[in-house]
Amino acid sequence: MFEIWLLCQFPRESSLGGESLMLHDLFFGFSVALQPVNLLASFIGVFIGTLVGVLPGIGPVGAMSLLLPVSLGISPVTGIIMLAGIYYGAMYGGSTTSILVNIPGERPRW
């Protein structure tokens, strides 16, 4: 965790130009996002968000506010990834009932 803070505080100099730094940062972001614990948190967030999104009247913001305490016990990056999964799962959770029952349901709120 300290290494991430240290890299954010002191910019790196490169003789190859700014594009190599941007590519390095992109690969660093993918390496963080594709860690197994973060992928698991994303999957759990989408699953729980879909379960909460099926309930009538609860949108993505309501689902995130209800499930915010769940993300407080884990690391900040994993918590943000879980909240993003909850948001997208709850956004499309309303379409689950309309597909299963074949009636018009909620449309996604962009």
Sequence and secondary structure as in RCSB ss.txt:
>XXXX:A:sequence
MFEIWLLCQFPRESSLGGESLMLHDLFFGFSVALQPVNLLASFIGVFIGTLVGVLPGIGPVGAMSLLLPVSLGIS
PVTGIIMLAGIYYGAMYGGSTTSILVNIPGERPRW
>XXXX:A:secstr
 HHHHHHHHS    TT HHHHHHHHHHHHHHHHTSHHHHHHHHHHHHHHHHHHTSTT  HHHHHHHHGGGGGGS 
HHHHHHHHHHHHHHHHTTHHHHHHHHTS       
